[in-house]
Structures are given as structure tokens and as C-alpha cells.
């Protein structure tokens, strides 16, 4: 039998414009085929693909942040493809299949929502549902022999997000400041220690003190009910917007930031801030 005849059912699915999930999975299977697949895809491992998975998740978040709904479909597709890629590698290695991944997730969602899929009363506040969710997750960790309060907080999370998750876990057992006052005091203390380290200690100690300061700032965000990743994304966007404003003002004079002094750029920065305040009135 020729290669074309051998793959004709597969080819029909691969080129079916409404093939849906089956089409995507068949494409992934074909890409990883040891005999006829793509050399790059065949060579990949969980470790080499993981950074792309993280990147695609951030691009989904970016599209949502910008309310770029036309882009979101494509970004969600990119992220879905990452799950399919990992599942295909697992199936190639005899670990598990994509259907088992989906079934595991379905089982988890049913178990964690007894007020929807079970006999529990649905008349609960969002806060009570959150507490119930955490209790169920704690029971699941116990079944996995994860006895420590901090067990199971993924090491691969972005550091700022992981800091908040660690702090939330510790707070559940009472290891937390009672209010925001001591947190602010601790930020002042850590900032002072960072300044002292900068003057008297080496780069390793400076890095450690800076880490301590960032960790406490994450704690402050938690006490304020603010997601620090989201707050920092907004700050990044604001900086980008204002600096681009500086570039526009300089370009009107035929210049770039390289041609300007710091004092000039500071003045334009202040002008951008003033314009933003005025536009909000």
C-alpha cells in the first residue's frame, strides 16, 4: 500500500475545516510520527516544550488584558495545542493519553463542585465556596501524602505569583500579620536593609535583601486584595504609555531620547502624567 493510500483517512481529517478536536489531535500525532513527522516536533521533550507552554499562557492573559477579543481565539488555540503536544508526548512514552487528561480534569471538577454535581446545597456565598474548595484541595493533598502546609505549590510558577500562594497557605494556619500596619513596617525595614547591603555587602547579599523586599511587597498586595501580577502589568503598561509619549514629544522636534537630557525627559514625563489626569476629569 502506498503512503498516500495509507494516510488517506488521516489526510481527510487533517484537511477537514471543521474537524475540531479530533483534527488537532491527528495533526499532533502526524507531527510526532517517527517515520513521517516533523524532525523538530519529534525531537521535543516535556522540558523543551514547557517554556512555550508558559509563554502561550501569558499571551492569552495579554489578549484578555488588552480586550483583544479577535486575537483571543488564536491565543487560546495556541495554549490548547500545548496541552495536546504534552499529551501526545506522554502517549508516545506510554504514560497517559489525552482522553485520560480530560477525564482526570472532569473528575476533579465534579469532585470539587458537590454543590453543582452532588447533593450539597448550592445556596452558598462565593466566600463559602472558596473555603469549601480549599478544604477539598487540602483533602486531596493529604491523599497524595502532601502533609506540609506548603506542599504542592508549584515551583515553576512565576516567583511573584508563587510568593502570594505560599503566603496564602501559611495564612490559613494563622501564620500571618493581623492587619496591614506591620506589613508596611516590614517593607520599611527591608528597604533599609537593602540600602545597607548595597553599601556594605556583596551582590549575593544584595540579591537576598531585594528578594526579601519583593516578598513583603507581594504580602502587601495580598493584604490589599490586589493581584500583584496584575498590578505590575498595569504599571508596565503605564510606563510604556508615558515613555512613548516622551518619544512622540521629542519626535515633534526631530529628536529621539538619545538626543535629550534626563531633565528634558523628566519634564515630558510630568507633562504626560498631567495630560492623563486631565483626560480622566
ZAMARGU-4260 file (C-alpha; in steps of 0.2 Angstrom, whole numbers, plus 5000, padded with zeros to 4 digits):
<rodrens>
0) 5000/5000/5000 | 5007/5017/4995 | 5010/5031/5008 | 4996/5041/5001 | 4983/5027/5002
5) 4990/5023/5020 | 4986/5040/5026 | 4971/5045/5016 | 4959/5044/5031 | 4971/5054/5041
10) 4973/5066/5027 | 4955/5069/5026 | 4954/5073/5044 | 4969/5084/5044 | 4962/5095/5030
15) 4944/5095/5037 | 4940/5113/5041 | 4928/5108/5054 | 4937/5093/5061 | 4938/5101/5079
20) 4947/5092/5092 | 4950/5076/5083 | 4958/5086/5069 | 4970/5094/5081 | 4975/5078/5089
25) 4978/5070/5072 | 4989/5084/5067 | 4999/5082/5083 | 5000/5063/5080 | 5006/5066/5062
30) 5019/5079/5068 | 5026/5067/5080 | 5026/5052/5069 | 5044/5044/5070 | 5044/5040/5051
35) 5035/5054/5043 | 5033/5068/5055 | 5042/5084/5058 | 5060/5082/5064 | 5059/5097/5076
40) 5042/5091/5084 | 5049/5073/5085 | 5065/5079/5095 | 5055/5089/5108 | 5053/5084/5126
45) 5042/5089/5141 | 5056/5100/5147 | 5059/5109/5130 | 5041/5112/5127 | 5037/5119/5144
50) 5044/5136/5141 | 5032/5138/5126 | 5018/5132/5137 | 5021/5146/5149 | 5023/5159/5135
55) 5007/5154/5127 | 4998/5156/5144 | 5005/5174/5146 | 4999/5178/5128 | 4982/5173/5132
60) 4982/5184/5148 | 4989/5198/5137 | 4975/5197/5124 | 4962/5197/5139 | 4971/5212/5147
65) 4970/5222/5130 | 4952/5216/5127 | 4959/5210/5110 | 4945/5198/5108 | 4949/5195/5090
70) 4966/5188/5095 | 4960/5178/5110 | 4953/5164/5099 | 4970/5161/5091 | 4979/5163/5108
75) 4968/5150/5116 | 4971/5139/5102 | 4990/5141/5104 | 4988/5136/5123 | 4977/5121/5118
80) 4990/5115/5106 | 5002/5115/5120 | 4991/5103/5130 | 4989/5092/5115 | 5008/5092/5112
85) 5012/5087/5130 | 4998/5073/5130 | 5005/5066/5113 | 5022/5065/5121 | 5015/5056/5136
90) 5006/5044/5125 | 5022/5041/5115 | 5031/5037/5131 | 5017/5026/5137 | 5012/5037/5152
95) 4994/5043/5148 | 4983/5048/5134 | 4974/5065/5130 | 4957/5057/5135 | 4964/5052/5152
100) 4970/5070/5154 | 4952/5076/5150 | 4944/5063/5161 | 4956/5067/5176 | 4951/5086/5174
105) 4932/5081/5173 | 4933/5070/5189 | 4942/5084/5198 | 4929/5097/5193 | 4915/5086/5198
110) 4923/5081/5215 | 4926/5100/5219 | 4909/5106/5215 | 4897/5095/5225 | 4885/5110/5226
115) 4883/5108/5207 | 4885/5090/5203 | 4881/5082/5220 | 4869/5084/5235 | 4876/5099/5243
120) 4866/5115/5244 | 4870/5127/5230 | 4864/5142/5241 | 4882/5147/5247 | 4891/5164/5246
125) 4907/5165/5235 | 4917/5166/5251 | 4910/5150/5257 | 4913/5141/5241 | 4931/5146/5241
130) 4933/5139/5258 | 4925/5123/5253 | 4936/5122/5238 | 4952/5124/5248 | 4946/5111/5261
135) 4943/5099/5246 | 4960/5103/5239 | 4968/5100/5257 | 4960/5083/5257 | 4967/5079/5240
140) 4984/5084/5246 | 4983/5073/5261 | 4978/5058/5250 | 4994/5062/5240 | 5004/5062/5256
145) 5007/5080/5255 | 5007/5084/5273 | 5016/5100/5274 | 5006/5116/5273 | 5016/5122/5258
150) 5017/5106/5249 | 5010/5106/5231 | 5014/5125/5227 | 5021/5123/5210 | 5040/5128/5209
155) 5038/5133/5191 | 5026/5147/5195 | 5031/5165/5192 | 5040/5170/5208 | 5028/5184/5212
160) 5013/5173/5210 | 5021/5159/5220 | 5025/5171/5234 | 5007/5175/5236 | 5002/5157/5235
165) 5015/5152/5249 | 5009/5167/5260 | 4990/5162/5257 | 4994/5144/5263 | 5004/5150/5278
170) 4990/5162/5282 | 4977/5148/5283 | 4986/5141/5299 | 4987/5158/5307 | 5005/5162/5301
175) 5001/5180/5295 | 5000/5198/5301 | 4984/5203/5308 | 4982/5219/5298 | 4991/5230/5285
180) 5001/5240/5298 | 5015/5228/5302 | 5017/5224/5283 | 5020/5242/5279 | 5033/5242/5294
185) 5041/5227/5287 | 5043/5235/5270 | 5052/5250/5278 | 5063/5238/5287 | 5068/5228/5272
190) 5071/5243/5261 | 5083/5250/5274 | 5092/5233/5275 | 5093/5233/5256 | 5101/5250/5256
195) 5113/5245/5270 | 5118/5229/5260 | 5121/5239/5244 | 5133/5250/5254 | 5142/5236/5264
200) 5139/5219/5257 | 5142/5209/5241 | 5130/5205/5226 | 5123/5189/5234 | 5118/5198/5250
205) 5110/5212/5239 | 5100/5200/5229 | 5094/5191/5245 | 5089/5208/5253 | 5080/5213/5237
210) 5071/5196/5237 | 5065/5199/5254 | 5058/5216/5250 | 5049/5209/5235 | 5042/5195/5245
215) 5035/5208/5258 | 5028/5219/5244 | 5019/5203/5237 | 5012/5201/5255 | 5006/5219/5255
220) 4997/5216/5239 | 4988/5200/5247 | 4983/5211/5262 | 4976/5224/5250 | 4966/5211/5240
225) 4976/5216/5224 | 4984/5203/5212 | 5002/5209/5211 | 5005/5201/5194 | 4990/5212/5188
230) 4996/5227/5197 | 5013/5226/5189 | 5006/5223/5172 | 4996/5239/5174 | 5012/5248/5180
235) 5022/5241/5165 | 5008/5247/5153 | 5008/5264/5161 | 5027/5266/5160 | 5026/5260/5142
240) 5012/5273/5138 | 5021/5288/5146 | 5038/5284/5139 | 5030/5283/5121 | 5023/5300/5125
245) 5041/5306/5128 | 5046/5299/5112 | 5032/5307/5102 | 5036/5324/5110 | 5054/5323/5106
250) 5050/5317/5088 | 5040/5333/5086 | 5056/5342/5087 | 5065/5329/5076 | 5074/5321/5091
255) 5075/5304/5100 | 5078/5300/5118 | 5096/5298/5114 | 5097/5317/5110 | 5088/5323/5126
260) 5094/5326/5143 | 5087/5317/5158 | 5079/5334/5164 | 5070/5336/5147 | 5063/5318/5148
265) 5058/5321/5166 | 5048/5336/5161 | 5040/5327/5146 | 5036/5313/5158 | 5027/5325/5170
270) 5018/5333/5155 | 5011/5315/5151 | 5006/5312/5168 | 4997/5329/5169 | 4988/5325/5152
275) 4982/5308/5159 | 4975/5317/5174 | 4966/5330/5164 | 4959/5316/5152 | 4951/5307/5167
280) 4942/5323/5173
</rodrens>
